[in-house]
Amino acid sequence: YPEKLIHEILQRLAEFGNDYVILTGVSYDNDRLGAVAYHCVKDKYTYAFSRVVNGTFHGSGDVCASVLLGALLNGKTVEQAMKIAVDFTVLCITSTKKEGADLRYGLNFERNIPHLLKDLGLI
């Protein structure tokens, strides 16, 4: 979707009164996919993108949102949390694909939890 449209969506969501609005699954081209945050008070956008992995991956949005929230609850900034979430989601997608697992059953995120804990600074 065009960047202008994403910004308009975020601004409209900001009308609900939050300091930040975050949209995941954003892509401006065929090579990158990630998240965009809008800081409503500062009128500032922040981006976290990673490379696109071709395919359909059930649960990837859930993994991304869960990691994002977990990072925020562990004291990371919105920018840091978005990067951790996007990078972890891509790691889970690529490792699940590499294992040859049946993609209909979602991502094998459990195997990558130690990596996530390291990124969060918990181990």
Secondary structure, 3 states (H helix, E strand, C coil): CCHHHHHHHHHHHHCCCCCEEEEEEECCCCCEEEEEEEECCCCEEEEEEEECCCCCCCCHHHHHHHHHHHHHHCCCCHHHHHHHHHHHHHHHHHHHHHHCCCHHHCCCCHHHHHHHHHHCCCC
